[in-house]
Each structure stands twice: as structure tokens, then as C-alpha cells.
């Protein structure tokens, strides 16, 4: 299984970005998909996760109310809509999936700066 992440970039504080994670397989074969992030000097941490079949979601406290994870079953893609971005959201964001194994996509850099 391959995960292709995209959508990172430079955005001003208060702005929005949408990250995409396209899977090379039917996402129903992946029980759970998630976004993690790793800021400089910090450990990789969970941002948001979604159960692919039922659609249940879970968020880190730091992003609740600002970020939304969703899935497009037809496109085998999971999205992370990020609104009201803050400088502390700056990090490399990684797509993650668990199915028969554990899979990571290459990271995409999000920089929030004026």
C-alpha cells in the first residue's frame, strides 16, 4: 500500500490549507487512517484519525474545532482541512494507515508564518 500526501505549503496565521492523502488501494481495506505531524525538535504526534468504514473521527485537543478529517471513498483519499492556522501548527505532516500492515506516506511541510 502506498500513501501519497500533498497540499502542504506556506500560509499566514489565520489561513487555511487542505492536505490530501491518496491511497493506492480501496480505503475500506485500511481500518484506520490518520494524520500525524512532527515539528522541529519534537516527537511525531497524532493530529486526527478516521475509521474508514464508519467514519468516526478523533482529534488532538490542540486542533479540535479548527481541523477536520474526512474521506472520499470513491477517490480512496483522506483529507485534512486545516482552518485558523497558527504558527505552532508548523510541522511536517504525515499520512498514516493501518490495515494488513502499518503504512506511512512521505511528509508534506506546512509552514504557518507571516
C-alpha atoms as a printed R data frame, in Angstrom:
    type eleno elety resid chain resno       x      y      z
1   ATOM     1    CA   UNK     A     1   0.000  0.000  0.000
2   ATOM     2    CA   UNK     A     2   1.284  3.425 -0.935
3   ATOM     3    CA   UNK     A     3   0.099  6.714  0.522
4   ATOM     4    CA   UNK     A     4   0.630  9.915 -1.456
5   ATOM     5    CA   UNK     A     5   0.332 13.070  0.613
6   ATOM     6    CA   UNK     A     6   0.023 16.531 -0.870
7   ATOM     7    CA   UNK     A     7  -1.223 20.031 -0.132
8   ATOM     8    CA   UNK     A     8   1.380 21.480  2.189
9   ATOM     9    CA   UNK     A     9   2.793 24.950  1.791
10  ATOM    10    CA   UNK     A    10   3.290 28.363  3.314
11  ATOM    11    CA   UNK     A    11   0.269 30.113  4.796
12  ATOM    12    CA   UNK     A    12  -0.234 33.155  7.004
13  ATOM    13    CA   UNK     A    13  -1.616 32.816 10.537
14  ATOM    14    CA   UNK     A    14  -5.381 32.529 10.400
15  ATOM    15    CA   UNK     A    15  -5.280 30.982  6.947
16  ATOM    16    CA   UNK     A    16  -6.371 27.580  5.674
17  ATOM    17    CA   UNK     A    17  -4.879 24.609  3.882
18  ATOM    18    CA   UNK     A    18  -6.216 21.241  2.821
19  ATOM    19    CA   UNK     A    19  -3.986 18.192  2.849
20  ATOM    20    CA   UNK     A    20  -4.789 15.135  0.761
21  ATOM    21    CA   UNK     A    21  -3.682 11.533  1.223
22  ATOM    22    CA   UNK     A    22  -4.374  9.258 -1.720
23  ATOM    23    CA   UNK     A    23  -4.145  5.525 -1.063
24  ATOM    24    CA   UNK     A    24  -3.150  3.008 -3.709
25  ATOM    25    CA   UNK     A    25  -5.866  0.642 -2.523
26  ATOM    26    CA   UNK     A    26  -9.514  0.665 -1.530
27  ATOM    27    CA   UNK     A    27  -9.517  2.540  1.754
28  ATOM    28    CA   UNK     A    28 -12.034  0.108  3.221
29  ATOM    29    CA   UNK     A    29  -9.141 -2.368  3.346
30  ATOM    30    CA   UNK     A    30  -7.464  0.098  5.707
31  ATOM    31    CA   UNK     A    31  -9.191  0.037  9.066
32  ATOM    32    CA   UNK     A    32  -7.969  3.448 10.145
33  ATOM    33    CA   UNK     A    33  -6.261  6.403  8.519
34  ATOM    34    CA   UNK     A    34  -4.739  9.363 10.240
35  ATOM    35    CA   UNK     A    35  -2.580 12.442 10.016
36  ATOM    36    CA   UNK     A    36   0.420 12.865 12.265
37  ATOM    37    CA   UNK     A    37   2.782 15.806 12.449
38  ATOM    38    CA   UNK     A    38   6.317 16.384 13.592
39  ATOM    39    CA   UNK     A    39   7.579 19.823 14.458
40  ATOM    40    CA   UNK     A    40  11.320 20.580 14.688
41  ATOM    41    CA   UNK     A    41  12.759 19.104 17.855
42  ATOM    42    CA   UNK     A    42   9.535 17.339 18.788
43  ATOM    43    CA   UNK     A    43   8.184 13.823 18.555
44  ATOM    44    CA   UNK     A    44   5.718 12.810 15.878
45  ATOM    45    CA   UNK     A    45   2.203 13.206 17.253
46  ATOM    46    CA   UNK     A    46  -1.314 12.313 16.204
47  ATOM    47    CA   UNK     A    47  -3.335 15.166 14.733
48  ATOM    48    CA   UNK     A    48  -6.520 13.455 13.590
49  ATOM    49    CA   UNK     A    49  -7.749  9.981 12.712
50  ATOM    50    CA   UNK     A    50 -10.736  8.443 10.971
51  ATOM    51    CA   UNK     A    51 -12.197  4.964 10.910
52  ATOM    52    CA   UNK     A    52 -12.511  4.295  7.222
53  ATOM    53    CA   UNK     A    53 -15.686  2.193  7.308
54  ATOM    54    CA   UNK     A    54 -17.808  4.003  9.879
55  ATOM    55    CA   UNK     A    55 -16.294  7.443  9.542
56  ATOM    56    CA   UNK     A    56 -15.757  8.001 13.268
57  ATOM    57    CA   UNK     A    57 -13.120 10.634 13.951
58  ATOM    58    CA   UNK     A    58 -10.782 11.670 16.732
59  ATOM    59    CA   UNK     A    59  -8.672 14.811 17.135
60  ATOM    60    CA   UNK     A    60  -5.803 16.070 19.192
61  ATOM    61    CA   UNK     A    61  -7.005 18.681 21.669
62  ATOM    62    CA   UNK     A    62  -4.779 21.307 20.056
63  ATOM    63    CA   UNK     A    63  -6.656 21.127 16.731
64  ATOM    64    CA   UNK     A    64 -10.247 20.464 17.830
65  ATOM    65    CA   UNK     A    65 -12.629 22.929 16.242
66  ATOM    66    CA   UNK     A    66 -10.051 24.029 13.660
67  ATOM    67    CA   UNK     A    67  -9.146 20.871 11.721
68  ATOM    68    CA   UNK     A    68 -11.477 18.383 10.044
69  ATOM    69    CA   UNK     A    69 -10.525 14.947  8.760
70  ATOM    70    CA   UNK     A    70 -12.732 13.381  6.100
71  ATOM    71    CA   UNK     A    71 -12.649 10.676  3.459
72  ATOM    72    CA   UNK     A    72 -13.730 10.296 -0.157
73  ATOM    73    CA   UNK     A    73 -14.381  6.628 -0.682
74  ATOM    74    CA   UNK     A    74 -14.647  6.877 -4.466
75  ATOM    75    CA   UNK     A    75 -11.231  8.550 -4.653
76  ATOM    76    CA   UNK     A    76  -9.586  6.423 -1.934
77  ATOM    77    CA   UNK     A    77  -8.473  9.684 -0.385
78  ATOM    78    CA   UNK     A    78  -8.443 11.154  3.098
79  ATOM    79    CA   UNK     A    79  -8.331 14.902  3.635
80  ATOM    80    CA   UNK     A    80  -7.283 17.184  6.450
81  ATOM    81    CA   UNK     A    81  -8.937 20.573  6.254
82  ATOM    82    CA   UNK     A    82  -6.969 22.983  8.422
83  ATOM    83    CA   UNK     A    83  -8.519 26.332  9.312
84  ATOM    84    CA   UNK     A    84  -7.439 29.145 11.629
85  ATOM    85    CA   UNK     A    85  -3.859 28.009 11.323
86  ATOM    86    CA   UNK     A    86  -1.367 29.091 13.968
87  ATOM    87    CA   UNK     A    87   2.432 29.294 13.879
88  ATOM    88    CA   UNK     A    88   2.531 26.312 16.254
89  ATOM    89    CA   UNK     A    89   0.871 24.197 13.546
90  ATOM    90    CA   UNK     A    90   4.092 24.419 11.567
91  ATOM    91    CA   UNK     A    91   5.345 20.879 11.040
92  ATOM    92    CA   UNK     A    92   5.841 18.087  8.575
93  ATOM    93    CA   UNK     A    93   2.517 16.296  8.237
94  ATOM    94    CA   UNK     A    94   2.446 12.568  7.583
95  ATOM    95    CA   UNK     A    95  -0.362 10.374  6.345
96  ATOM    96    CA   UNK     A    96  -0.744  7.055  8.164
97  ATOM    97    CA   UNK     A    97  -2.855  3.975  7.624
98  ATOM    98    CA   UNK     A    98  -3.301  0.629  9.312
99  ATOM    99    CA   UNK     A    99  -4.688 -2.408  7.566
100 ATOM   100    CA   UNK     A   100  -2.832 -5.652  6.961
101 ATOM   101    CA   UNK     A   101   0.237 -3.662  7.955
102 ATOM   102    CA   UNK     A   102   1.184 -0.144  9.012
103 ATOM   103    CA   UNK     A   103   1.831  2.364  6.267
104 ATOM   104    CA   UNK     A   104   3.288  5.862  6.200
105 ATOM   105    CA   UNK     A   105   3.303  8.383  3.424
106 ATOM   106    CA   UNK     A   106   6.101 10.839  2.761
107 ATOM   107    CA   UNK     A   107   5.644 14.020  4.722
108 ATOM   108    CA   UNK     A   108   4.349 17.306  3.448
109 ATOM   109    CA   UNK     A   109   5.606 20.517  5.027
110 ATOM   110    CA   UNK     A   110   3.161 23.047  6.424
111 ATOM   111    CA   UNK     A   111   4.618 26.402  7.420
112 ATOM   112    CA   UNK     A   112   2.460 28.977  9.167
113 ATOM   113    CA   UNK     A   113   4.212 32.304  9.200
114 ATOM   114    CA   UNK     A   114   3.662 35.945  8.400
